[in-house]
Amino acid sequence: MHNQKKSVLVVSMPFAGITIPSIQLALLETYCRQKGITIETRHCYLKAAELYGLHNYHELIYPPNDSYTAQMVFSRYVFPEHWEKNQGKIKEYYNQHALKINGTPSFSFEEYIQRTDLFYEWIINHMDWQSFDIIGFSLNYGQLLPSLAVAKKIKELAPEKTIVLGGSRTVGELGINTLKTFEYIDYIVSGDGEDALVGLASNTDSLNTIPGLIYREKNNILFNSTATTVDLNSLPVPSYDQFYSELKTTSPDIQQYYHYYGRLPVEISRGCWWNHCTFCNLNIQHPCYREKHPNRIIQEISSLSERYRMMDFQLIGNTLPKNEYNTLFENLKTLNRDYSFFVEARAGQLTSKDYSSMKEAGFTQIQTGIESFSKNLLRKMNKGVRVIDNIAALKFCKENGIKNNYNLLVRYPNEEPKDFEETQKITQQLKSYLDAPELCELRVMQGSEMQRHPGQFNIERLNYTPIDQLMYPHDILEKGFMFVYQYTQINKTETYPWETLVEDWKKQQEQCKQNNSYHPGNDDAHIFYFVDGGKFIKIYDKRDIQNVKIYILNELERNIFLSCIDIISGKDLQRRFPQIPEFELAAILQSFEKNGLLFIEDDQYLCLPLRYPLKNIKEKIQECIVNNSH
């Protein structure tokens, strides 16, 4: 029997961003200590950023690159023979994608290798891994190869050490195949890691009782698949003491960058309550949706703010709480503190008043899962939202000064002309006054419906990505632990100019801002908005600076228009205005739509102008009346 508890070190490797401490490390450390486990954590990505140089580190992990491609040089430690054969190709790939100054990468491939060597040697020779029995690696998108490189070396130097991997990169089948492939990995944790890590440190005689553990028994790989999940409200408030301790040892520029741009993570949920998007694999780690109670979230925010003197937070979860988001907003407002929050959200969940409440609560940035302005494409994605929901989310964010960092997901394998044409038509109405998206090119993710049923999406076969083919030997790729794939189509489709669409959107938006700023006698910075006069409404439309219009709505039109602030159905409008004949209501709505004031989708209505108070606006432009019945 082995009753003595083992000591644990959990590490987060490059290429995580430095502005957000690893919440995985903080949660595991705090939970294990509560259970009597000796545990420490190391945020090694901080040291990596210092050794690479902050600017170089950011070039590696941010567009046009990302944290996945950034790990390429670590292939030389994991697969040295493969690296020797392919170093030239890897260098060519790097040079093609690196940011350049006068045609030359600003961070050369040779320096990239040299700095990686420095980091690798530092972590092996200076990180105190020798003091621990279990060494765990928390894996996210771009951390597998760096973690394998260090794990391999530790096992070579100290075979008695127990090596554990966990995180989204090693869930279920991915974890099983990872353990099959790399003999120097002892265990994989799939799903919630808290109880599994406590179990490993407490009792390795009964591995079959440890939830979510993937392990070897004789010649077999066993997986303790479980439906048991951690109650988020029972977890202790995470401690970021170790992160701040390590931060103090880094270079002044890294410390300054974090203190200026950093956010503390606060977990609000695990999983996604929708969980039907065909492209998404975020729920393979947490298939069961859970959310924290708003009071517990408030407690954590207050505690962390006071302990670390932080006002900026990132709420960790695939979306806002499903049921009690309003309680969260209201409770945050009562604290009366200048907090700033970032959170992910779903379109179609919040009303205009909810967004106002959200802004008052301190939410300055969100990322809404917009993905498309094509009704046809949203249906293929099974997003569970409509185009009108996406427009409403952007409109309400703009009204409230909430920055929405959203994407358009393009190059779907079954993309059609209709998908591009619908998007192009709708963006004509939006691009002068609503914020433009970034483009995200589809990659097929392990565990997504698209990966599991490729034929339903016009996919003949899944292919390894070019970067994976460079980083991994072919026989290793065939082991089945890849996270992302490209695809070959059954029926080849057209390539649509998505890049041009977004570039034109950004250019037109910037041009409108400039034209509006320099318009003589104009103190009004807004493009397309309305102000309410009680019995009338004035709508200012400067989307076309050469044809600026002011629309004046009479009292009846005003009432109908205001009823469309939030999305409303035609039937609900008729119920709200029973005294108006159906043909007259339809005529008013059609006049709104004709003048670009209203968006209609499947008998659902949404007014498009933003709501702003009329203050210090001096311009007088010829008025264009929507309806003559004033």
DODRENRO-962990 format. One record per residue (C-alpha): x, y, z. Coordinates in steps of 0.05 Angstrom, whole numbers, padded with zeros to 5 digits, always signed. Layout:
XYZ;...
REM end
This chain:
+00000+00000+00000;+00023+00071-00015;-00015+00116+00034;+00035+00173+00035;+00011+00231-00008;+00055+00252-00065;+00079+00322-00080;+00055+00355-00145;+00081+00407-00192;+00034+00433-00247;+00063+00472-00305;+00034+00517-00359;+00081+00521-00418;+00085+00569-00477;+00050+00593-00517;-00003+00621-00472;-00013+00697-00472;+00017+00735-00414;-00042+00781-00400;-00084+00727-00366;-00057+00681-00311;-00072+00607-00321;-00138+00595-00286;-00126+00520-00292;-00063+00524-00249;-00096+00570-00199;-00156+00525-00190;-00116+00461-00185;-00067+00490-00136;-00121+00519-00090;-00165+00456-00093;-00108+00407-00080;-00082+00447-00021;-00151+00447+00009;-00149+00371+00004;-00081+00367+00039;-00038+00357-00023;+00031+00389-00028;+00027+00426-00094;+00061+00483-00130;+00051+00513-00199;+00095+00547-00251;+00072+00596-00305;+00130+00581-00352;+00102+00622-00409;+00123+00684-00370;+00196+00662-00373;+00188+00644-00446;+00162+00714-00462;+00222+00744-00426;+00274+00700-00462;+00242+00708-00531;+00231+00782-00518;+00160+00807-00508;+00153+00836-00578;+00179+00771-00610;+00134+00728-00566;+00073+00768-00588;+00094+00761-00661;+00094+00686-00652;+00026+00679-00619;-00017+00734-00651;-00041+00742-00723;-00018+00728-00775;+00010+00671-00732;-00021+00638-00672;-00001+00598-00610;-00009+00532-00648;+00042+00548-00701;+00088+00580-00649;+00105+00512-00620;+00139+00487-00684;+00211+00493-00659;+00197+00447-00600;+00191+00391-00651;+00268+00387-00651;+00268+00361-00579;+00210+00312-00587;+00227+00286-00657;+00300+00302-00669;+00309+00259-00731;+00246+00287-00763;+00270+00357-00747;+00337+00345-00781;+00303+00321-00844;+00251+00377-00846;+00286+00438-00816;+00292+00472-00884;+00217+00463-00897;+00200+00488-00828;+00243+00549-00838;+00210+00562-00905;+00141+00557-00872;+00162+00604-00816;+00191+00656-00864;+00127+00655-00906;+00083+00670-00846;+00128+00714-00803;+00119+00789-00798;+00170+00822-00843;+00209+00887-00847;+00233+00902-00918;+00219+00830-00937;+00258+00799-00879;+00226+00768-00816;+00235+00816-00759;+00248+00756-00714;+00293+00710-00753;+00285+00634-00754;+00355+00625-00727;+00341+00671-00669;+00275+00636-00658;+00314+00570-00650;+00367+00602-00605;+00316+00633-00558;+00277+00567-00555;+00341+00531-00536;+00352+00582-00480;+00282+00571-00453;+00288+00495-00458;+00354+00494-00422;+00328+00542-00369;+00267+00500-00353;+00307+00435-00349;+00365+00464-00309;+00332+00518-00266;+00259+00499-00254;+00257+00458-00189;+00220+00398-00218;+00267+00350-00182;+00232+00365-00116;+00165+00336-00137;+00137+00266-00147;+00084+00283-00198;+00095+00334-00254;+00033+00355-00291;+00025+00396-00354;-00039+00436-00366;-00051+00435-00441;-00088+00483-00484;-00087+00498-00559;-00013+00512-00569;+00021+00477-00511;+00027+00404-00531;+00096+00402-00564;+00130+00446-00511;+00100+00402-00457;+00121+00338-00491;+00191+00365-00500;+00201+00379-00427;+00164+00316-00404;+00209+00273-00448;+00272+00304-00420;+00249+00299-00347;+00232+00225-00357;+00300+00214-00388;+00336+00247-00329;+00290+00220-00274;+00250+00158-00296;+00217+00154-00227;+00179+00219-00238;+00105+00212-00255;+00085+00253-00316;+00012+00274-00324;-00022+00313-00380;-00091+00345-00377;-00133+00398-00410;-00173+00407-00474;-00118+00377-00517;-00122+00308-00484;-00196+00294-00476;-00226+00225-00488;-00200+00193-00552;-00146+00247-00559;-00120+00229-00490;-00122+00154-00503;-00083+00161-00567;-00034+00209-00535;-00019+00159-00480;-00011+00104-00533;+00039+00146-00572;+00085+00175-00519;+00113+00123-00471;+00143+00176-00425;+00073+00201-00407;+00045+00161-00348;-00026+00188-00341;-00077+00231-00377;-00133+00268-00343;-00195+00276-00386;-00247+00328-00365;-00249+00360-00296;-00180+00355-00266;-00190+00372-00193;-00210+00305-00164;-00167+00266-00212;-00104+00302-00190;-00122+00293-00117;-00133+00219-00130;-00066+00210-00164;-00029+00245-00108;-00067+00207-00054;-00076+00136-00078;-00045+00104-00139;-00063+00034-00115;-00135+00042-00140;-00128+00077-00207;-00196+00051-00229;-00230+00096-00176;-00199+00161-00202;-00251+00198-00246;-00230+00217-00317;-00163+00181-00312;-00131+00149-00373;-00077+00100-00354;-00039+00036-00373;-00053-00032-00344;-00007-00086-00371;-00014-00078-00446;-00081-00041-00445;-00101+00032-00442;-00159+00042-00394;-00204+00103-00387;-00246+00117-00326;-00300+00153-00365;-00348+00186-00317;-00410+00230-00316;-00390+00257-00248;-00373+00331-00249;-00346+00382-00201;-00395+00430-00168;-00367+00498-00188;-00398+00531-00127;-00359+00485-00081;-00291+00503-00109;-00246+00550-00068;-00231+00619-00094;-00169+00609-00138;-00103+00637-00115;-00058+00674-00164;-00002+00686-00113;+00047+00642-00152;+00033+00678-00217;+00047+00746-00185;+00109+00718-00151;+00136+00695-00219;+00115+00759-00253;+00159+00799-00204;+00220+00760-00229;+00208+00777-00302;+00234+00836-00342;+00205+00906-00329;+00171+00908-00397;+00132+00844-00383;+00111+00868-00315;+00089+00935-00344;+00052+00902-00401;+00013+00857-00353;-00004+00913-00304;-00029+00955-00362;-00066+00902-00403;-00075+00844-00355;-00140+00813-00332;-00154+00763-00277;-00196+00703-00298;-00259+00685-00260;-00294+00621-00279;-00370+00628-00287;-00388+00563-00323;-00362+00500-00356;-00391+00473-00420;-00442+00506-00465;-00517+00504-00454;-00530+00505-00530;-00477+00454-00552;-00504+00442-00622;-00458+00483-00668;-00432+00437-00722;-00362+00467-00724;-00349+00472-00649;-00311+00424-00604;-00307+00467-00541;-00351+00418-00503;-00309+00356-00512;-00275+00373-00445;-00338+00393-00408;-00400+00360-00441;-00443+00375-00380;-00462+00449-00374;-00455+00480-00305;-00455+00551-00281;-00437+00586-00217;-00488+00623-00176;-00483+00699-00186;-00470+00710-00112;-00409+00664-00115;-00383+00700-00177;-00390+00767-00141;-00354+00739-00081;-00295+00716-00124;-00290+00782-00162;-00290+00823-00097;-00240+00777-00063;-00192+00775-00122;-00197+00850-00134;-00179+00866-00062;-00124+00814-00057;-00088+00833-00122;-00110+00905-00131;-00141+00888-00198;-00202+00920-00232;-00200+00882-00298;-00229+00813-00304;-00242+00760-00358;-00302+00717-00342;-00285+00646-00363;-00341+00607-00396;-00367+00593-00466;-00422+00643-00456;-00458+00684-00403;-00498+00646-00351;-00561+00618-00384;-00611+00636-00330;-00584+00688-00280;-00544+00737-00322;-00590+00794-00301;-00578+00778-00228;-00504+00780-00242;-00509+00848-00276;-00551+00878-00221;-00507+00852-00165;-00445+00879-00199;-00477+00947-00205;-00492+00949-00131;-00418+00942-00115;-00407+01012-00145;-00336+00998-00166;-00300+01014-00231;-00292+00943-00254;-00280+00924-00327;-00303+00857-00353;-00294+00816-00416;-00340+00757-00430;-00363+00712-00487;-00437+00715-00504;-00490+00687-00550;-00532+00730-00596;-00607+00726-00584;-00600+00720-00509;-00601+00792-00485;-00649+00850-00497;-00630+00923-00507;-00642+00936-00433;-00597+00877-00415;-00540+00908-00455;-00550+00974-00419;-00549+00938-00353;-00487+00900-00376;-00450+00965-00391;-00470+00995-00325;-00443+00932-00291;-00375+00945-00322;-00374+00901-00385;-00330+00939-00434;-00314+00883-00483;-00350+00820-00504;-00342+00768-00559;-00408+00747-00589;-00410+00683-00630;-00436+00719-00692;-00402+00674-00744;-00446+00695-00803;-00496+00744-00831;-00524+00691-00878;-00588+00657-00858;-00570+00597-00901;-00500+00590-00871;-00525+00598-00799;-00572+00541-00812;-00513+00497-00834;-00475+00517-00772;-00536+00500-00729;-00521+00563-00688;-00591+00568-00660;-00593+00642-00676;-00618+00684-00734;-00586+00740-00774;-00632+00789-00739;-00605+00765-00672;-00534+00778-00694;-00551+00848-00719;-00587+00864-00654;-00526+00843-00613;-00479+00888-00652;-00529+00946-00650;-00539+00942-00575;-00465+00937-00562;-00452+00998-00605;-00506+01038-00570;-00475+01023-00503;-00402+01031-00521;-00386+00958-00512;-00331+00934-00558;-00353+00869-00593;-00293+00828-00617;-00330+00781-00663;-00312+00738-00723;-00341+00715-00789;-00328+00641-00798;-00314+00628-00872;-00294+00574-00921;-00346+00524-00896;-00338+00460-00937;-00409+00465-00963;-00408+00540-00974;-00454+00564-01030;-00460+00628-01071;-00522+00643-01030;-00481+00646-00966;-00436+00700-00993;-00491+00738-01029;-00535+00741-00967;-00477+00766-00925;-00456+00818-00977;-00527+00845-00983;-00537+00852-00908;-00469+00884-00894;-00486+00940-00942;-00536+00964-00890;-00488+00955-00831;-00418+00971-00852;-00421+01047-00846;-00440+01048-00773;-00431+00979-00740;-00363+00951-00723;-00330+00905-00774;-00312+00833-00758;-00247+00795-00763;-00245+00734-00809;-00235+00664-00781;-00222+00610-00833;-00255+00545-00815;-00212+00488-00791;-00245+00422-00774;-00236+00410-00699;-00230+00342-00667;-00295+00323-00633;-00339+00370-00673;-00400+00345-00711;-00364+00363-00775;-00305+00319-00756;-00350+00261-00734;-00396+00264-00796;-00354+00295-00852;-00397+00270-00909;-00456+00311-00885;-00414+00374-00897;-00387+00359-00967;-00322+00332-00939;-00291+00273-00975;-00233+00266-00927;-00198+00302-00871;-00125+00321-00881;-00069+00339-00834;-00053+00413-00834;+00012+00436-00866;+00041+00457-00799;+00024+00390-00767;+00058+00354-00825;+00120+00395-00811;+00119+00388-00735;+00103+00313-00731;+00130+00251-00767;+00077+00219-00811;+00074+00155-00769;+00060+00198-00707;+00005+00236-00744;-00028+00169-00759;-00036+00155-00684;-00100+00197-00681;-00086+00253-00632;-00090+00313-00679;-00133+00371-00656;-00146+00407-00722;-00154+00385-00794;-00162+00412-00864;-00209+00379-00913;-00218+00356-00985;-00287+00370-01012;-00332+00319-01046;-00357+00372-01094;-00310+00431-01102;-00342+00498-01087;-00325+00568-01108;-00277+00611-01069;-00312+00675-01047;-00277+00742-01034;-00290+00744-00958;-00225+00783-00947;-00247+00837-00995;-00316+00841-00961;-00286+00853-00893;-00231+00901-00918;-00284+00942-00954;-00326+00943-00890;-00267+00969-00850;-00249+01021-00902;-00320+01047-00909;-00328+01051-00834;-00264+01091-00828;-00283+01136-00886;-00351+01150-00855;-00317+01169-00789;-00269+01216-00824;-00322+01248-00867;-00367+01257-00808;-00311+01287-00765;-00293+01338-00818;-00363+01357-00840;-00368+01433-00832;-00406+01455-00770;-00417+01384-00746;-00405+01367-00673;-00441+01300-00680;-00395+01239-00684;-00451+01189-00696;-00469+01159-00764;-00539+01130-00759;-00583+01143-00699;-00649+01169-00673;-00672+01217-00618;-00740+01215-00586;-00783+01277-00583;-00840+01247-00544;-00892+01252-00599;-00844+01247-00657;-00776+01217-00672;-00719+01245-00713;-00672+01195-00748;-00604+01220-00773;-00576+01178-00829;-00505+01194-00852;-00488+01125-00879;-00480+01158-00947;-00444+01224-00934;-00463+01248-01004;-00537+01238-00989;-00547+01254-00915;-00619+01247-00892;-00661+01264-00832;-00726+01225-00825;-00782+01251-00781;-00833+01201-00755;-00902+01222-00731;-00931+01197-00665;-00960+01134-00694;-00897+01117-00733;-00857+01133-00670;-00896+01084-00629;-00888+01029-00681;-00814+01045-00689;-00800+01042-00614;-00836+00975-00611;-00781+00949-00656;-00723+00970-00612;-00719+00896-00592;-00737+00842-00641;-00812+00834-00646;-00857+00790-00688;-00911+00816-00735;-00965+00782-00693;-00940+00817-00630;-00941+00883-00666;-01013+00872-00687;-01031+00855-00616;-00996+00917-00591;-01033+00962-00641;-01102+00930-00650;-01131+00997-00671;-01088+01000-00734;-01113+00962-00795;-01066+00907-00815;-01053+00938-00884;-01034+01005-00853;-00986+00973-00804;-00955+00933-00861;-00948+00997-00903;-00912+01034-00846;-00864+00975-00835;-00850+00970-00910;-00834+01045-00912;-00785+01035-00855;-00752+00977-00891;-00750+01013-00958;-00710+01070-00925;-00663+01023-00890;-00691+01038-00821;-00716+00968-00806;-00690+00897-00815;-00740+00842-00828;-00729+00767-00824;-00786+00717-00825;-00838+00765-00798;-00790+00789-00744;-00774+00863-00741;-00715+00904-00714;-00703+00978-00722;-00632+00992-00745;-00614+01063-00721;-00577+01070-00656;-00609+01105-00597;-00570+01167-00575;-00591+01229-00537;-00591+01293-00578;-00536+01336-00548;-00496+01392-00581;-00516+01372-00651;-00515+01434-00695;-00521+01407-00765;-00583+01426-00805;-00593+01382-00865;-00652+01378-00913;-00703+01332-00881;-00728+01271-00917;-00797+01251-00892;-00813+01176-00888;-00888+01187-00888;-00930+01248-00903;-00983+01233-00852;-00957+01281-00797;
REM end
